[in-house]
């Protein structure tokens, strides 16, 4: 078969929605297999590997992102139900959750404000444009909520998605090791920190460490999304006025 025929076949297949959904799932299955083969090391992160595979494929084939998303959007749709389903393991930790309600509330407020306001302030001081810093501020919030917050703040939802993914991957690779180095070894505390700083990708890493760690990460991810959505839109204008 000559190259012209191959090109025609690829053009036809790339326009079919199921192709990109299939390739997305195949890339993630391969990434999971590599992660297990590496003994579950954080550096061999399945999300990082699968994203790298898909980005490389899109670049090599010259496929626009919108065409890819049109095919793989079913995975995006499942983010909502998956997030809600995280309440199931959390229910099993209800007794300990209630006993730690005070410290967790303080950690939520401090961690959420630090994540959003520090990113905005650093970006502004380094000369980033207003849409860029608005896109950067909700980087520690799970993707669907972060994109909505960014649009409300005048940011770019697509850019926010990139910042969110990079933040999550960085946290999933380094956070639990860093926490152990500074003496944080309690499963609930490690999980809450991972979910608060690294949203869904950090939560996935937390479940690899243990059910309790994952449950508290899921709690932090949900609460951080809600708290950030309620506070960031009215706090950022105040911070912006202070920086100016």
LINRA-V9615 format. One record per pair of residues at least 12 apart in sequence whose ideal C-beta (glycine too) atoms are under 8 Angstrom apart, sorted by the first residue. I is the first residue (numbers start at 1). J is the second residue. D is the distance in Angstrom with one decimal. If there is no record, write none. Layout:
i->I j->J d->D
i->I j->J d->D
This chain:
i->10 j->61 d->6.8
i->14 j->61 d->6.7
i->14 j->63 d->5.8
i->14 j->67 d->6.7
i->15 j->67 d->7.3
i->16 j->71 d->7.2
i->17 j->70 d->6.1
i->17 j->71 d->4.1
i->18 j->71 d->6.8
i->19 j->71 d->6.0
i->20 j->67 d->7.5
i->20 j->68 d->5.0
i->20 j->70 d->7.6
i->20 j->71 d->3.0
i->20 j->72 d->4.6
i->21 j->71 d->5.4
i->21 j->72 d->5.2
i->21 j->74 d->5.8
i->21 j->75 d->7.0
i->23 j->54 d->7.0
i->23 j->57 d->6.8
i->23 j->72 d->8.0
i->24 j->50 d->7.6
i->24 j->54 d->6.5
i->24 j->72 d->4.6
i->24 j->75 d->5.8
i->25 j->75 d->7.8
i->27 j->49 d->7.8
i->27 j->50 d->4.2
i->27 j->53 d->4.3
i->27 j->54 d->5.4
i->27 j->57 d->8.0
i->28 j->46 d->6.4
i->28 j->50 d->4.5
i->30 j->49 d->7.4
i->30 j->50 d->7.4
i->30 j->53 d->7.0
i->31 j->46 d->3.9
i->31 j->47 d->7.4
i->31 j->48 d->7.9
i->31 j->49 d->3.8
i->31 j->50 d->4.2
i->31 j->53 d->7.2
i->32 j->46 d->5.2
i->34 j->46 d->7.7
i->34 j->49 d->5.9
i->35 j->49 d->7.4
i->40 j->208 d->6.3
i->42 j->172 d->6.3
i->42 j->173 d->4.7
i->42 j->174 d->7.2
i->42 j->176 d->6.9
i->42 j->177 d->6.8
i->42 j->205 d->6.7
i->43 j->173 d->5.6
i->45 j->169 d->5.7
i->45 j->172 d->5.4
i->45 j->173 d->5.6
i->45 j->201 d->7.8
i->45 j->205 d->7.7
i->46 j->204 d->7.9
i->47 j->165 d->7.3
i->47 j->168 d->7.0
i->47 j->169 d->5.8
i->47 j->172 d->7.2
i->47 j->201 d->5.3
i->47 j->204 d->7.4
i->48 j->169 d->4.9
i->48 j->173 d->7.6
i->51 j->165 d->6.8
i->51 j->169 d->7.9
i->54 j->68 d->7.5
i->79 j->142 d->7.7
i->79 j->143 d->6.6
i->79 j->144 d->5.6
i->79 j->200 d->7.6
i->80 j->144 d->6.6
i->83 j->142 d->6.6
i->83 j->144 d->7.8
i->83 j->200 d->7.4
i->83 j->221 d->7.6
i->83 j->222 d->7.0
i->86 j->203 d->7.1
i->86 j->215 d->7.9
i->86 j->218 d->3.6
i->86 j->221 d->7.5
i->86 j->222 d->7.2
i->87 j->218 d->7.4
i->89 j->207 d->7.9
i->89 j->211 d->5.8
i->89 j->214 d->6.0
i->89 j->215 d->4.3
i->89 j->218 d->6.8
i->90 j->215 d->4.6
i->90 j->216 d->7.8
i->90 j->218 d->5.5
i->90 j->219 d->5.5
i->92 j->211 d->7.4
i->92 j->215 d->6.7
i->93 j->188 d->7.6
i->93 j->212 d->5.9
i->93 j->215 d->4.5
i->93 j->216 d->6.8
i->96 j->188 d->6.4
i->96 j->212 d->7.8
i->97 j->216 d->7.7
i->97 j->219 d->6.9
i->100 j->188 d->6.5
i->104 j->192 d->6.2
i->104 j->219 d->7.7
i->104 j->220 d->8.0
i->107 j->192 d->6.2
i->107 j->193 d->7.7
i->107 j->196 d->7.0
i->107 j->220 d->8.0
i->108 j->196 d->6.8
i->108 j->220 d->7.0
i->108 j->223 d->5.3
i->108 j->224 d->6.6
i->108 j->227 d->6.1
i->109 j->227 d->7.2
i->111 j->193 d->7.5
i->111 j->196 d->4.5
i->111 j->197 d->6.8
i->111 j->220 d->7.9
i->111 j->224 d->7.2
i->112 j->140 d->7.6
i->112 j->196 d->6.9
i->112 j->224 d->5.1
i->112 j->227 d->4.9
i->112 j->228 d->5.5
i->112 j->231 d->7.4
i->113 j->231 d->7.3
i->113 j->235 d->7.5
i->115 j->139 d->7.2
i->115 j->140 d->3.9
i->115 j->196 d->7.5
i->115 j->197 d->6.4
i->115 j->224 d->7.8
i->115 j->228 d->7.9
i->116 j->137 d->4.9
i->116 j->138 d->6.3
i->116 j->140 d->7.1
i->116 j->228 d->5.8
i->116 j->231 d->7.9
i->116 j->232 d->5.1
i->116 j->235 d->7.6
i->116 j->236 d->7.7
i->117 j->137 d->7.6
i->117 j->235 d->6.7
i->117 j->236 d->7.7
i->117 j->239 d->5.8
i->119 j->133 d->7.6
i->119 j->136 d->4.9
i->119 j->137 d->5.4
i->119 j->139 d->5.7
i->119 j->140 d->7.9
i->120 j->133 d->5.1
i->120 j->134 d->7.7
i->120 j->136 d->6.7
i->120 j->137 d->4.4
i->120 j->236 d->5.8
i->120 j->239 d->6.1
i->120 j->240 d->7.7
i->121 j->239 d->6.4
i->121 j->243 d->6.4
i->123 j->136 d->5.0
i->123 j->137 d->8.0
i->124 j->240 d->7.1
i->124 j->243 d->5.1
i->125 j->243 d->7.0
i->130 j->154 d->6.6
i->131 j->154 d->6.1
i->131 j->155 d->5.3
i->131 j->156 d->5.6
i->131 j->159 d->7.7
i->132 j->155 d->7.5
i->132 j->156 d->7.8
i->132 j->159 d->7.0
i->133 j->155 d->7.8
i->134 j->150 d->6.0
i->134 j->153 d->4.0
i->134 j->154 d->5.0
i->134 j->155 d->3.3
i->134 j->236 d->7.4
i->135 j->150 d->5.0
i->135 j->155 d->3.6
i->135 j->156 d->4.9
i->135 j->157 d->7.8
i->135 j->159 d->4.1
i->135 j->160 d->4.5
i->135 j->163 d->6.4
i->136 j->155 d->7.7
i->136 j->160 d->7.6
i->136 j->163 d->5.5
i->137 j->149 d->7.5
i->137 j->150 d->7.6
i->137 j->153 d->6.7
i->137 j->155 d->7.5
i->137 j->232 d->6.1
i->137 j->236 d->6.3
i->138 j->150 d->5.8
i->138 j->153 d->7.8
i->138 j->160 d->6.2
i->138 j->164 d->7.5
i->138 j->228 d->5.9
i->138 j->232 d->6.4
i->139 j->160 d->7.3
i->139 j->163 d->4.2
i->139 j->164 d->5.6
i->139 j->166 d->7.8
i->139 j->167 d->4.5
i->140 j->164 d->7.9
i->140 j->167 d->5.8
i->140 j->196 d->7.0
i->140 j->197 d->5.5
i->140 j->198 d->7.1
i->140 j->199 d->6.3
i->140 j->224 d->6.6
i->140 j->228 d->7.7
i->141 j->164 d->7.1
i->141 j->199 d->6.1
i->141 j->224 d->6.1
i->141 j->225 d->5.0
i->141 j->228 d->5.0
i->141 j->229 d->7.6
i->142 j->164 d->7.5
i->142 j->199 d->4.2
i->142 j->200 d->5.1
i->142 j->221 d->5.6
i->142 j->225 d->5.3
i->143 j->161 d->5.8
i->143 j->164 d->5.1
i->143 j->165 d->7.6
i->143 j->199 d->7.4
i->143 j->200 d->7.0
i->145 j->225 d->4.1
i->145 j->226 d->8.0
i->145 j->228 d->7.3
i->145 j->229 d->5.8
i->146 j->160 d->5.2
i->146 j->161 d->7.4
i->146 j->163 d->8.0
i->146 j->164 d->5.0
i->146 j->199 d->7.8
i->146 j->225 d->7.8
i->147 j->160 d->5.4
i->147 j->161 d->6.1
i->148 j->229 d->7.3
i->149 j->228 d->6.5
i->149 j->229 d->5.7
i->149 j->232 d->6.0
i->149 j->233 d->7.1
i->152 j->233 d->5.6
i->153 j->232 d->7.2
i->153 j->233 d->6.3
i->153 j->236 d->6.2
i->164 j->199 d->6.7
i->165 j->201 d->7.2
i->167 j->197 d->7.5
i->167 j->198 d->6.2
i->167 j->199 d->7.4
i->168 j->198 d->4.8
i->168 j->199 d->5.5
i->168 j->200 d->6.4
i->168 j->201 d->3.0
i->168 j->202 d->5.8
i->169 j->201 d->5.9
i->170 j->198 d->7.4
i->171 j->194 d->6.4
i->171 j->197 d->5.1
i->171 j->198 d->2.7
i->171 j->201 d->6.9
i->171 j->202 d->4.4
i->171 j->205 d->7.6
i->172 j->194 d->7.6
i->172 j->198 d->5.8
i->172 j->201 d->4.9
i->172 j->202 d->5.3
i->172 j->204 d->6.9
i->172 j->205 d->3.9
i->175 j->193 d->6.6
i->175 j->194 d->5.4
i->175 j->197 d->6.4
i->175 j->198 d->6.1
i->175 j->202 d->6.4
i->175 j->205 d->7.6
i->176 j->190 d->5.8
i->176 j->194 d->6.6
i->176 j->205 d->6.8
i->176 j->206 d->7.8
i->176 j->209 d->6.3
i->179 j->193 d->6.0
i->187 j->209 d->7.3
i->187 j->210 d->5.5
i->187 j->212 d->4.5
i->187 j->213 d->4.6
i->187 j->216 d->7.4
i->188 j->212 d->6.1
i->188 j->213 d->7.4
i->188 j->216 d->4.6
i->189 j->216 d->7.8
i->190 j->206 d->7.2
i->190 j->209 d->6.9
i->190 j->213 d->5.6
i->191 j->206 d->4.6
i->191 j->209 d->7.5
i->191 j->210 d->7.9
i->191 j->212 d->6.7
i->191 j->213 d->3.7
i->191 j->214 d->6.2
i->191 j->215 d->6.7
i->191 j->216 d->3.5
i->191 j->217 d->4.1
i->191 j->220 d->7.2
i->192 j->216 d->4.5
i->192 j->217 d->6.7
i->192 j->219 d->6.8
i->192 j->220 d->4.5
i->193 j->220 d->7.4
i->194 j->206 d->4.5
i->194 j->213 d->7.4
i->194 j->217 d->4.7
i->194 j->220 d->7.4
i->195 j->216 d->6.8
i->195 j->217 d->3.3
i->195 j->218 d->6.1
i->195 j->219 d->6.7
i->195 j->220 d->3.2
i->195 j->221 d->4.1
i->195 j->224 d->7.1
i->196 j->220 d->4.1
i->196 j->221 d->7.3
i->196 j->224 d->5.1
i->199 j->221 d->5.1
i->199 j->224 d->7.3
i->199 j->225 d->7.6
i->200 j->221 d->6.3
i->202 j->217 d->6.2
i->202 j->221 d->7.6
i->203 j->217 d->4.1
i->203 j->218 d->5.4
i->203 j->221 d->5.2
i->206 j->218 d->7.9
